[in-house]
Amino acid sequence: MSRTRTVISATFAVIGMGVLGACGLGAEDAGSVKPVAVQQQQQAPVTPPAKLVAAEVDGLGQVLTDGNGMTLYRFAKDAAKPPKSNCDNACATAWPPLLSDGPAEVTGVDAALVGTVIRTDGKKQVTVNGWPVYGFAKDTAPGKALGQGVDGNWAAVTPAGAKAEEKAASVNVTEIPGLDQVLADQNGMTLYLFTKDTKKPSKSNCDGDCAAKWPPMLVKGETEVTGVDPKLIGKVTRTDGTEQVTIGGWPAYTFAKDLKPGDANGHGVGGTWYEIEPAGCKVAEGKEPTNAAADSTAPPAGAPSDTTGGY
């Protein structure tokens, strides 16, 4: 009888230890119990809709740019029908494809011409009239088109998806009411000089953000002239190695806020920017354009000039 009680007691002791082991956990013991991990499905990052904007680029006329104003290109070794990109790896590093998971937002472009193509890495690249479009890593600011003609295979792309043809740089005389005769480039855009540059010797002091707002008039080869003494036309090498047209020794620029030929919104900006007359001098003091809205950064008559140079 006593042996039976001993066995029963031992059995209950073991059960009791099990119960204590399950329910008698202290706070520190409870923390050691690991919950079952719930696996969550990882979603691939979504590329926001790209932007396509038609813009004037010096020497090329109207071409496509991205949402940051950077020039876009097409590659002759790609295909348009059907669309296919043949630029991967090192090529895609030098020529980053314009990617977009959704329909691209367009300005000045026929949306019916815009689509996408699946690249070899599975990403969607924007196409225009079937041609995949790219940026260029060496274009460091809006308005630059250093990729034009590279290796004979790359060209800026037009709003119709065609290759942009490089226009010869030219300086021409135009009439702007209130300013009389001033000079314009091959696209009809008003030309300016910067009084913080030097003319003897010719030197540009407008780089970086300044050059983004005041694109230098660049040239490859000779500059054509109409109505201007050819002896006034020259060129100067900029800090980035490109060549800029000079007029009467002054480096020549356009203005990013001039949206069409005949605009003169850069008149007097910062007290340092002026249109160029056919004689290669700045437009006479006191003249004001009457057919274009004055730029908000231009000082009123008699006000002290902006020491930052208007940029």
C-alpha positions in Angstrom: 0.0 0.0 0.0 2.7 2.4 0.8 4.5 1.5 -2.5 1.3 2.4 -4.4 1.1 5.8 -2.6 4.7 6.4 -3.4 4.2 5.8 -7.2 1.0 7.9 -7.3 2.8 10.8 -5.4 5.8 10.6 -7.8 3.4 10.7 -10.8 1.6 13.8 -9.5 5.0 15.4 -8.7 6.1 15.0 -12.4 2.7 16.4 -13.6 3.0 19.3 -11.2 6.5 20.1 -12.4 5.1 20.1 -16.0 2.3 22.5 -15.0 4.7 24.8 -13.2 7.1 24.6 -16.2 4.3 25.8 -18.4 2.5 28.4 -16.3 5.0 29.5 -13.7 7.2 31.6 -16.1 8.8 34.7 -14.7 9.0 37.9 -16.7 12.5 37.1 -17.8 11.6 33.6 -18.8 8.6 34.9 -20.9 10.9 37.1 -22.9 12.9 34.1 -24.0 9.9 32.6 -25.8 10.3 33.4 -29.4 7.1 34.2 -31.4 6.7 32.6 -34.7 7.9 34.9 -37.4 5.3 36.2 -39.8 6.8 36.5 -43.3 5.7 39.5 -45.2 5.9 39.6 -48.9 8.5 42.2 -50.0 7.3 44.6 -52.8 9.6 45.9 -55.4 10.1 49.7 -55.2 7.8 51.6 -57.6 9.4 54.1 -60.0 7.3 57.3 -60.0 6.0 58.5 -63.4 8.6 60.1 -65.5 8.2 63.6 -67.0 8.8 64.5 -70.6 9.0 68.2 -71.4 9.7 69.9 -74.8 12.3 72.6 -74.3 14.7 74.7 -76.4 18.4 73.6 -76.2 21.0 75.8 -77.8 22.1 74.6 -81.2 19.4 71.9 -81.4 16.2 73.7 -81.3 13.3 72.0 -79.5 14.1 68.6 -77.9 12.9 66.5 -75.0 14.1 67.0 -71.4 13.2 65.2 -68.2 11.5 66.6 -65.1 14.8 68.2 -64.1 15.4 69.9 -67.5 18.1 67.4 -68.5 18.4 66.6 -72.3 17.1 63.2 -73.4 18.6 61.1 -76.1 17.9 58.1 -78.4 20.4 55.4 -79.4 20.9 54.4 -83.1 21.5 50.7 -82.1 18.1 50.4 -80.4 15.0 49.5 -82.3 11.6 51.3 -82.4 9.4 48.7 -84.2 9.0 46.9 -81.9 10.7 48.9 -79.2 13.9 47.4 -77.8 16.8 48.8 -75.7 20.3 47.5 -76.5 22.0 49.7 -73.9 22.8 47.8 -70.6 25.5 47.5 -68.0 28.3 50.1 -68.6 26.3 51.6 -71.4 23.4 52.2 -69.1 25.7 53.8 -66.5 26.9 56.4 -69.0 23.4 56.7 -70.6 20.8 56.2 -67.7 17.5 55.0 -69.2 14.5 57.1 -68.3 12.4 54.8 -66.2 8.7 55.0 -65.3 6.2 52.4 -63.9 3.2 54.5 -64.8 2.3 56.7 -67.9 4.8 59.5 -68.3 3.6 63.1 -67.6 4.0 65.1 -70.8 4.3 68.8 -71.7 4.6 69.8 -75.3 4.6 66.2 -76.4 1.8 64.1 -78.0 0.9 61.6 -75.3 -0.1 59.0 -78.0 3.6 58.8 -79.0 4.8 57.9 -75.5 5.0 54.4 -74.2 7.3 52.0 -72.3 9.5 49.0 -73.1 10.6 46.2 -70.7 14.4 46.2 -70.3 16.5 43.1 -69.7 16.5 43.8 -65.9 12.7 43.9 -65.9 12.4 47.7 -65.5 10.2 49.8 -67.7 11.9 52.4 -69.9 10.0 55.3 -71.5 9.8 55.3 -75.3 8.9 58.1 -77.7 7.5 57.0 -81.1 9.0 53.6 -80.2 12.5 54.8 -79.4 13.8 54.2 -75.8 15.0 57.4 -74.3 18.0 58.1 -72.0 19.9 60.8 -70.2 23.6 61.4 -70.4 25.8 61.3 -67.3 28.1 64.0 -68.6 25.3 66.5 -68.9 25.8 68.3 -65.6 23.1 71.0 -65.9 19.9 71.8 -67.8 20.5 73.1 -71.3 23.5 71.0 -71.9 23.6 68.4 -74.7 27.1 67.0 -74.6 25.7 63.7 -75.7 24.7 65.0 -79.2 26.6 63.0 -81.8 28.7 60.9 -79.4 30.1 57.9 -81.3 27.8 58.7 -84.2 25.1 56.8 -82.4 23.6 59.2 -79.9 21.3 62.1 -80.7 19.0 64.3 -78.7 15.4 63.2 -79.3 12.7 65.6 -80.6 9.1 65.7 -79.3 8.2 63.6 -82.3 10.8 60.9 -81.4 13.1 61.9 -84.2 16.9 62.7 -84.0 17.6 66.3 -83.3 19.8 67.8 -86.1 22.5 70.1 -84.9 22.0 73.7 -86.2 25.0 75.8 -87.1 25.5 78.6 -84.6 24.5 81.9 -86.0 24.2 85.5 -84.8 21.4 87.6 -86.3 19.8 91.0 -85.9 16.3 91.2 -84.6 13.9 93.9 -83.6 12.4 94.0 -80.1 10.0 96.9 -79.4 11.4 99.2 -76.8 15.0 97.9 -77.3 15.3 98.5 -81.1 17.8 96.2 -82.8 19.4 93.5 -80.7 21.1 90.2 -81.5 19.6 86.7 -81.4 20.9 83.2 -81.9 20.0 80.6 -84.6 16.8 79.8 -82.8 15.7 83.5 -82.6 16.4 83.7 -78.9 17.7 87.0 -77.5 21.4 87.2 -76.7 22.8 88.8 -73.6 26.2 89.8 -72.1 27.2 89.7 -68.4 29.0 92.7 -67.2 31.0 90.6 -64.6 32.6 88.8 -67.6 35.6 90.4 -69.3 36.0 91.2 -73.0 39.8 91.9 -73.1 40.7 89.1 -72.9 37.4 87.3 -73.3 36.5 85.3 -70.2 33.2 83.9 -68.9 32.5 84.0 -65.2 29.1 82.3 -65.4 29.2 78.6 -64.5 27.2 76.2 -62.4 23.8 77.5 -61.4 24.5 80.7 -63.3 25.0 78.8 -66.6 21.8 76.9 -65.9 19.8 80.2 -65.8 21.9 81.8 -68.5 22.9 79.1 -71.0 26.1 80.1 -72.8 25.8 80.2 -76.6 28.0 77.3 -77.6 29.6 76.7 -81.0 31.4 73.9 -82.8 33.3 75.3 -85.7 32.4 78.6 -87.3 29.6 81.0 -86.4 27.4 82.2 -89.2 26.5 86.0 -89.0 23.7 88.1 -90.6 23.7 91.9 -90.3 26.7 91.9 -88.0 30.4 92.7 -88.7 32.1 89.2 -88.8 35.1 90.8 -87.1 33.1 91.2 -83.9 32.4 87.5 -83.7 34.8 85.1 -81.9 34.8 82.4 -79.3 36.3 81.6 -75.9 37.0 78.2 -74.2 34.9 77.8 -71.0 36.1 76.0 -67.9 34.3 72.8 -69.0 36.2 72.8 -72.3 33.3 73.9 -74.5 33.6 76.9 -76.8 31.3 79.9 -76.3 30.5 82.5 -78.9 31.8 86.0 -78.2 30.5 89.3 -79.6 32.7 92.3 -79.4 34.7 90.3 -77.0 31.8 89.6 -74.7 30.7 85.9 -74.1 27.1 85.6 -75.3 24.2 83.9 -73.4 20.5 83.2 -73.7 18.1 83.4 -70.7 16.2 80.4 -69.4 13.1 82.5 -68.7 12.9 83.6 -72.4 10.4 81.1 -73.7 10.1 82.2 -77.4 11.8 84.4 -79.9 11.4 88.0 -79.2 11.3 87.6 -75.4 13.6 89.8 -73.4 12.9 88.9 -69.8 16.6 89.1 -69.0 16.7 92.8 -69.5 18.7 94.5 -66.7 18.5 91.5 -64.3 20.7 92.1 -61.3 22.0 95.2 -63.0 24.5 93.0 -64.8 22.7 91.3 -67.7 21.9 93.2 -70.9 20.9 92.4 -74.5 23.7 92.8 -77.1 23.4 95.4 -79.8 24.7 94.8 -83.3 27.9 96.8 -82.5 28.7 94.2 -79.8 27.8 96.6 -76.8 25.1 96.3 -74.2 21.8 97.8 -75.0 21.7 101.5 -74.0 20.7 102.4 -70.5 17.1 103.6 -70.1 15.6 101.3 -72.8 12.9 98.9 -71.7 11.2 96.1 -73.7 7.6 96.7 -74.4 6.4 93.3 -75.6 7.6 91.1 -72.8 6.9 90.9 -69.1 9.7 92.4 -67.1 11.5 89.7 -65.1 10.7 89.9 -61.4 14.4 89.9 -60.5 15.2 93.0 -62.5 15.7 96.0 -60.3 13.4 99.1 -60.8 15.0 102.1 -62.5 17.4 103.9 -60.1 17.5 100.9 -57.7 20.9 99.6 -56.6 22.1 96.6 -58.6 22.0 93.1 -57.2 25.5 92.2 -56.0 24.9 88.5 -56.8 24.8 89.3 -60.5 21.2 88.2 -60.9 21.7 84.5 -60.5 
